[in-house]
C-alpha cells in the first residue's frame, strides 16, 4: 500500500498503532495526517472526516474438525 511513496526523497513517514478512537482523536487534533483502518469513521457533526475504501480481501477460517463442530453453534 505504501510502496509508491516510499522512494520520495523528502518524505518523512511515521507510523503509529493504537486504538481506533484514540487515533481519530489525534487526527481531529492535527497530531496525525491520516488514519488507515479496517472500518470507516463514525459520523460526527463536530469533526469533518472523509472515508475512502482502499481495497478489500477475503478472509478464511480453518480449524480441526472438533473446533469447527464446537464453533458452528456460535460462529461468527
N, C-alpha and C positions, 0 to 999 in steps of 0.2 A: 504493500500500500504506500509506503513512504519512499520507495526506491527512486521515483522520478525526481525528488527534490534532494536526495542525499548528496549529490555531486555539486550542489550550489556552493560557490566559494565563500559567500558572505552570510550563509545561513547558520544560525545558532539554534539548535534543536534540543530542547529539554523535554523529557517525558516524565510524567508523574502518574502514579497509580493511586487510586483511592475510592472511597465510597461515592456513588453517583451523585447524591445530593450535595456532598461536600465539594465535589468538582464543579457542579453547577453554581454553587455559591461563589467559588473562586472565579469562575467565568464572569458572573454578574459583577464582581468587584474588580474586574480587569486584571486579576492576577494570572489568568490563563487566556490564551487567544482562541483556543479550540478545545472541545472535548469529543473524543471518539468513544462511542458507547454501543452496547448491544440493544439499546432501546431509545425511543425518542424522548425528548424533554417534555415534561408535563406543561400544559397551558398555564400561563401565569400572566395576568394583566400588568404586573409591576415590572416584569423583565421581558425585554424584546429578544426572543431567541428564534433561531431558524433551524429546522431539522432537514437533513438530506440523507437518504439511504445511499450507502456507498456500495452495497452488494449484499449477497446472501450466500449461505452454504448449507447443504443438507447435514443433518445430524443422525447418526445411527447409534443404537444401543445394543450391546452384546452382553451375554451372561450365560452362566451354566444353566442347565435345564431346571435345577432346583431354584435358582434365583429368579428365573423367568416365571416359574409357576407361582412363587411367593409374591412377586411384584405385580402379577397380572391383575389382581383384585384392586390395587391402589395406584396403579401407574398408568399414565403420568399424573 
